[in-house]
């Protein structure tokens, strides 16, 4: 699901989130497939670059984005959804490895229309701290890299080659966000499906009395939280 993107003038921005991507190691060992090396990972780092509320954390819903954690037990492989462009050789344009571009339909339970997003068990949230950063990792051992590739195999990788990849911009962002930290000020709060700017769920906005009495937090306008990919690409080198 490619995220809906809306333009926002700089004066309306509530915050800018810097996004950078690297790998858990600058090298990928060909022997890793035989279990002699730690699992190779794609590492995505999020930090607050600009903000209208200094000192405040930001919590985002990761559903539909490259930030959504993969969950093998539930059959969810975020990398297989087209969230990352082809892994390609830095010198040979014919060497391109597709990580997958699946468009699955996810069946959700009775909680799908709960007004409290926390009650929708299939949704995941992460907090970007006011200071520092948060990281999302996706496992990408050699066998996984070639799972959906139909032209090349791991035997086509040669020691000394450098490969690059970038995040698909359509999956960099969030469809719901708010100020606050999940583990502290949001711990006992309900996260309202209603949000400013766009109301995809056609959720009902709680009135002021209900917001206070029942501890509701409303979603911010997705257009006003800007995500900037500050790296053109990440790369790694093949070794024995």
N, C-alpha and C positions, 0 to 999 in steps of 0.2 A: 504494500500500500504506500504509494508515494504521498508524502505529506503535502497538505495544502499550504501554499506560501502566499503571503500578502506583503505588499510594499509598505514600508513605514519610514516616514521622514525622520531624519536624525533628532529633531526636537521632540518627537513623540516617543522615542525609545526609552524603555524603562531600564534595560540593561543589555550589554553585549557579552555573549559567552564565547570565549576563545576555544577553538577545537584544534587539537593537534593529534597526529597519528604516527606511531612508530611500531617497532616489533620488539618482542621480549629479548631478542638477541640480534646483533647486526649480521649474523650468519645463520644459515640453515644447513644443517649437516645431512648428507645423504644417508648416513647411518641411523638417523633419528627414526626412520621408518621401522628399524629393527629393534627399537627400544633402548638405544644406547645414549640418548640425549633427552633432556627435559622437553616437555611439550612446547612447541613453537607457538607463539601467540601474537595476534594483532592487539595493540594497546592503544586505546583512544583516551585522551586526557581532556577534561573539561575544566575551565577556570573562568572566573568572572573578570572580564577585561575592563568594562565600564559599567557603572551602575548609578541609578538615581537615588539609591538608598544604601550608602556605604555601611558596612558592618552587618548587613543582612544576607543570609543564605538564600538560595533559590532552589526550589524543588520542582522537578519536571516529571511528566509521564513519559516513559520511553517507548510506549507501544507504537509500532509502525516506523520506528527509526533505527538507525544503525547502533544506537545506544542501548537497544533492548537486549538483555542478556540471553544468550542461547540456553536452551533447556533440553538436552538430549532425552531426558526421561519423558518429556511431553511432546517430543518430536519437533521441537522448534529449533531450527538452525538459522540464525539471523543472517549469516553470510550467504545463505542459499537464496535469499529473497531479492538479490540484485542491489544490496546495500553498498557493495564495494565494486568498483570497476575491475575489469580484467587485470590479473597479475601478468605483467608483460616484461619481456627482456628489454634492457636499456639500449641494446644495440641491434637486436634482430626483431623487427616488427611482426614477423610471422609467428614468433613464439609468444602466444597469448593464452592464458589459462583462465577459463571461466569458473568462478566459484559457485555459479548457479544463478538462475533468474526465475525462480518459482513464484507462482501466484496462488498460494493455497487458500482454501476457505477454512477458517477456524470455527468450530462449533463451540458456542459458549452456553453456560448453564443459565439457570433462572435469575442469576445475579446481573445479567447483561444490562438491565435497565435500572439497577439500583441508583438512586440519586447520590449516594455516597460512593465515590470512586474507589475508596479503600475496600468496599465490599465486593467489588468486581475482581475476583481472584485471579483472573488472567491478565490484569494490568500490573505493571511494575513501575516503581518510582525511584528516583535517585535524587540526592541532595548535592548541589554544588556549593561548597562552603564559601563563606564570605572571604576567607583568606585561604590560600592553598588551592588544592585541586581534588578532583575525584577521577578515578580511572575505570574504564570498562574494558574487559579483555575477552577476546574470542579465540578459542583454540584453533590452530591451523597446522596440524602435523601434515607431513607430505601426503599421506593417504587421503586426508580430508581435502587437500588442495585440488586433487584430481578427481574427486567424487563425481562431479557433474561435467567434467571436461571430456569431450568426445573425439578430440583430434590428437592431443599430446598425452604422454604418460610420464611418470617420474623418471623413466629411462632417458627422456629427452633433456633432463637437467644435467648440466656439465659443471664441474668444479671451476670456480673463477668467474662464472656468470653473475651478473647483477640483475635483480628483478625489482620492478616498481609497481605500486598500486596507489589508488586514491579513493577517497570516500565519494559515493554517489551523492551529489548535492540534494537530490530529491528526498534523501533519507537523513539529512542532517538538520535537526530541529526538534520541535516538540509541539504536539497538538493541545497540550494543557500544561499550565505552570502556575506557581504561586510563590510568594515570598515565604521563607521559613525553612526550618530544618525538621525532617521527619522524626528524628530521635529526641527533639527537645520541644520547641514551641508548637509543633504540629502533631505531637505524639497522641494527644487526646482529642484532636480535631477531626471533624468530618470534612472530606474534600468534595465540594459540590460539583456535580456534573455541569452546572450552569457556569458559563464563563463570559467575560466581556468580549465584545467584538464579533464573536461568532458562536452560535449556539447549535452545534452539529447535532446534539442529542435531543434538541427541542425541550431541554430540561426547564423546569419551573424554577424561577429565582426565588429563594426564600426571603421573606420580609425581614426587616431589621430586627424585630423582636425575636423571631425564630433563629436568626443568625447568632444572636447573643446567647439565647437560652439553650440552644442545642449544639453550640460550638461549631458552626459551619465556617468553612473557608471557601471563598469564591475564587474561581479561576481567573487569571489575568488574560488580557488580549494576546493571543499567540503572535500577532504581528509585531507587538511591542517588545518581544524578547528575541533579539537578533543573535543568530549563531554565525560566527565567522571562522571558516576553515583557514587557519593561518599557515598551513603547509600545502605546497602543491602536490606532493606525493611522499610516500614512505618507501624505503628500499632496503633490500637485504642481499647478501652475497651467498652463493652456493659454495659449500666446502665438502670435502670427503666425509 
